[in-house]
Amino acid sequence: MKIAVPVFENKICEHFGKTALFLIFELDENYEVINISRVQNTPCDGNGGGSPIENLLLENPDVIIYNTMGEKRIETLENKVKLYQTKTQDIKSALKEFLDEILIINK
């Protein structure tokens, strides 16, 4: 399983569209992290469209954990990847919330 997290200064980026970097956590069948990779993103202009996230999608993430995301971006991604919203900006805490099934999938 691959989990993508938008990151800014070692925390979850407050807004998905403004992140310049994604961390991709690859987990094995026991949900142990076996690899962490970085994927660069070009942040959007703040108007909810046009942000190229192709580099992220090329990594084939199964899940994206985020704080906030625009409606247009949600509509673009929701059929390609499972979206989970968290209130924390702590990456480890958000991963734990996901693995403990505390986070609810965005529908």
C-alpha positions in Angstrom: 0.0 0.0 0.0 1.2 3.5 -0.8 0.1 6.5 1.3 0.8 10.0 0.0 1.0 13.0 2.3 1.4 16.7 1.3 4.3 18.1 3.3 5.6 21.5 4.3 8.4 21.9 6.8 8.1 18.4 8.2 4.4 18.7 8.8 1.3 17.9 6.8 0.8 21.0 4.5 -2.3 22.9 5.6 -3.7 23.0 2.1 -3.1 20.2 -0.4 -2.9 22.6 -3.4 -0.1 24.6 -1.9 2.3 21.8 -1.1 5.6 21.6 -3.0 6.4 18.1 -1.8 4.6 14.8 -1.2 6.0 12.0 0.9 5.0 8.6 -0.3 5.0 5.9 2.5 5.1 2.4 1.1 3.8 -0.2 3.6 4.1 -4.0 3.5 1.3 -6.5 4.2 1.9 -6.0 8.0 1.5 -2.2 7.6 5.2 -1.6 8.3 6.8 1.3 6.4 9.3 -0.2 4.0 10.1 2.8 1.9 9.6 6.6 1.9 10.0 8.6 -1.3 9.6 12.2 -2.2 7.6 13.6 -5.1 7.8 17.2 -6.2 4.5 19.1 -6.9 3.8 22.4 -8.6 1.5 24.3 -6.3 -1.7 25.6 -7.8 -2.5 29.3 -8.2 -5.1 29.2 -5.4 -8.1 29.2 -7.7 -8.8 25.5 -7.3 -7.6 24.3 -10.7 -4.7 23.6 -13.0 -2.2 22.2 -10.5 -0.2 19.5 -12.1 -0.2 16.5 -9.8 0.7 14.0 -12.5 4.0 13.2 -10.7 2.1 12.1 -7.7 -0.4 10.0 -9.6 2.6 8.3 -11.4 3.5 6.9 -8.0 0.1 5.1 -7.9 -0.8 6.0 -4.3 -3.7 4.1 -2.8 -4.4 6.7 -0.2 -3.9 10.5 0.3 -4.0 11.9 3.8 -4.6 15.7 3.8 -5.7 18.6 6.0 -7.7 20.7 3.5 -8.4 20.3 -0.2 -10.5 22.3 -2.7 -13.7 20.8 -4.0 -12.4 20.7 -7.6 -9.3 18.7 -6.5 -11.4 16.3 -4.5 -13.6 15.7 -7.6 -10.5 15.1 -9.7 -8.9 12.7 -7.3 -11.8 10.8 -5.6 -12.1 8.2 -8.4 -8.4 7.6 -8.6 -7.3 7.3 -4.9 -8.9 7.1 -1.5 -8.9 10.5 0.3 -8.7 10.7 4.1 -8.9 14.1 5.9 -7.1 14.6 9.2 -7.1 17.5 11.6 -3.5 17.0 12.7 -0.4 18.3 11.0 1.8 15.7 12.6 2.7 13.1 9.9 3.3 10.2 12.3 0.0 10.9 14.1 -1.9 11.1 10.9 -0.5 7.8 9.7 -1.4 6.2 13.0 -4.9 7.6 12.8 -5.2 6.0 9.3 -3.8 2.6 10.4 -6.0 2.6 13.5 -9.0 3.3 11.3 -9.8 6.6 13.0 -9.8 8.6 9.8 -13.0 8.5 7.7 -12.8 8.3 3.9 -13.9 11.4 2.1 -17.0 10.5 0.1 
